[in-house]
Amino acid sequence: MADTTTGTSTSGKTGNGATGNPANSGLTAVGTTPPGGSGTGAATGTATGLAQTAQEYAGKVSDAATQAKDYVTDKVGVVGDKIKEFSNKDLGELTSNAKEFARQNPGQAILISAAAGLILGLLVRGRR
C-alpha cells in the first residue's frame, strides 16, 4: 500500500502512487467504481474537474474578448482620425490624389472600387 504523505511505497520505491497498479496504490481511475463503493466520489470528482475546466475556458474567452475590444477601440480611433484628416482637406485635392493613385496603381484602384461598390450595394440592398 502506498504512503500518501511521502510518496514512497512499502517496497521502498519512490513515486506519487499514480503509476503501477491502481489497486496497490489506493487510487481509482476516473469513471470506475472502487471495490465496495457506489461511484459517487468519482462522479463528484469528474464534475469538479469539468467545472474547473469550464472556469479556465471562461477566463480565456474573457481575455480574448478584452483583447478584441481593445483592438476594435484602437482601430475606431484610427478611422476617426482619418475622417477628421479628410474633412480638413479640400475636395479638389482629394480628387487629384485619387486620380494620381489610380494612374500609379490601376489594378489596386479597380479592386478598391469593386469592393466599395460591393459594400454600398449590400448596404442599399439591406435597407429594403
N, C-alpha and C positions, 0 to 999 in steps of 0.2 A: 504494500500500500504506500502511496506517495505521501511525503510530509509536505503539507501545503505552505508552511512558513519558510522553509529553507530551500525548497526546490530539489531536495535530494530524495532518492528512493531508498527503500530498505536494502537494495542491493548495493548501495554506495555510489551509484551513478548520479550525476547532477543533471538537472534539466527542469523544465517547468511543468512536467507531468502531462503536457499536451501531446507528446509523441508516444508511440508504442501502443499498447493495448488499452483502450479506454476502461475496460473492466478492471485492470490492475491499477490505473491511476486515479480512479474515483471520478472521472469525467464522463459525461454522456454527450454524444453527438447531438447537435441541434435537430429537433424534429423526431427524436427517438424517445421512447419511454424507458426510464430506468427500471431495473427489476423491482417489482412490488410497488411502483409509483403509478400515478394517474396521468402523467404527462402535462399537467397544468403548469409546472415550473418551466418546461421547455417552451410552451406556448407563450408564457409571460415574457420569457427571455427573448423570444423571436419578436414579439410585439414591441418590446423596449428597443431592440435593435432597429426595427423598422422606423420607430418614432425618431430615433437619433439620426438615422439616415435621412429621413424627411426634413428634419431640422437643418441638417448640413446643406441639403439641396435648397432649402428655402433661403438660407444665408447666401448661397452662391447666386441664386436668382435675384435676390435683393441687391447684391453687389453689382451684378450685371445691369440691372435697371438703373442704379445710381450712375454708373459709368455712361450708359446710353443717354440719360437725362443731361449729364454734363456735356457730352459730345453735341447733342442737339442744341443746347443752350449756346455753346460756343459758335456753332455754325449759324444759328439765327442772328447772333451778334455780328458775324462777318457779313451776312447778307444785308442786314440793316445798314451797316457802314457803307457797303457798295451802293445801296439805293440812295443814301444821302449824298454820296460822291457823284452819282449820275444826276441827281436832281439839281446839283450846283453847276453842272456843265450846260453849255449851250446845245440846243438840239442840232444845229448845223455842224458843230464839232463832233458830236456823237455819230452823225450820219457819215461824215467824211472818214472817221475812224473805222466804221463798219465797212465802208467801201474799200478802204485800203487793206483791211484784214481779208476781205473776200478776194481781192486781187492776189494777195500773197499766199493764201491757203484756200483755194477753191473747193477742194474735197471736204475739208473740215467745215467750211461755210455751208455747203449743201447739207451735210449731216446735221448741223446745228439747226438749220432752217426746217428740215424734215422733223426733227424732234420737237421743235417749238410748235409746228403745225399739228403734230400728233397730240401734244398736250392740250393745245387750245381746242382741238376737235373733241377730245374726251371731256373737257370742261363744259363745252357748249352742249354736247350730247347728254351729259349727266344732269343738266338743269331742267331738261324737258320733263 
